[in-house]
Amino acid sequence: MNAWPDGWSDNRNQRQQQVSEPPLPPELSPRRAAAAPGSVPRQQAYGSGVPGHGGPGGGDYDGYGGGSYGPPSTSGRGTPPGSRKRRAKGVLIGLVVVVAAWSIGTYFWADGKVRREVDLSTVIDRPETGEGTNYLIVGSDSREGLSSEQKKKLHTGSAEGKRTDSMMILHVGDNGNSLISLPRDSYVTIPEFKGSESGKTFSSRGQNKLNAAYSIDGPTLLVRTVEYNTGLHIDHYAEIGFAGFAGLVDAVGGVELDIPRNIDDKNSGLHIQKGKQTLNGDEALAFVRQRYQEAEGDLGRTKNQQKFLSALASQTATPGTVLNPFKLYPTMGAGLDTLIVDKDMSLWDLASMFWAMKGVSGGDGVSMNMPTSGSIGTNVGSALKWDMPKVKQLVSELKNDEKVTVTPDS
């Protein structure tokens, strides 16, 4: 059966002759005739005669006809490089917007939780401001937020009011940060002051232990007493109670600490073995409060407090906490819920304080007790006398933001 279209022959010589003849115009070409059954019509080159595709003729494209095969036009085919760049740019902008929105939202959420309750403007006769920034950081024995069961579990007792369990001056400067613990049994002068609530001026209470200032009139009198006895201007105040401290430790999953010896203290409720331990909130609170197991008493306790707070700051400021919202928000919430600060304290100031404490734990600065010259007997019991020549030298170095060279040893 002859399967060749009309006008074609299966004779080889005849076909060669036909090939050598001039080609017919496309519209008269026998290739335009109906295709043989089962064959595939020849497709026109892409872009040939198609409007808007740069092909010659400009006619409507019907999928057939003459025209040579040529390289395909890149117009409309695949994804042009410019489009890919615009898409990548759009994705990047979207991510920036999301991160910015999250950061702004977190800032305002955290800022709204800060309790700015201490008005340092009521403190009278203040020293001149020096170089750097000085924070007075206080750990109080406030039972606020604790249930009766929690008070029993944490061995806090149920005493009314608030007292200071720890006091530290944190100096943040260009020549390294310094964390100076103030023993609560320090024997100091409680000077004339203005009442934080009444606004009345009260005469000096004479000499007493440092923590008595807080008991008499709270944070503002404590700041006034520290400034009066040191000559150092306090720029910011921060205080955290029992519940906030324990909650913060639990929120970060505990804090690892190297315990130098076995501790079995019934007063604080701490029973822990020597070596590296991960302390939970209850154990951490007991560790920073206990002093009867310390050979140096109150001085030994302040060293434990410095050691623990530095470890807490260091282990909290990790990518695993900062970049994980499921851990970041509980941690920030636990810390901010019971944190009381001065009215001028911004989140940036708080962040600076936090990072400075982390820096001290990493060796970027000095951690020490206020220099003392030993215990003395007083009308308010045994107290610690400051080594005033060393204290004056230390304060001078802090005021001028110089490297601290004073040693606390008597």
Disulfide bonds with the S-S distance in Angstrom:
none
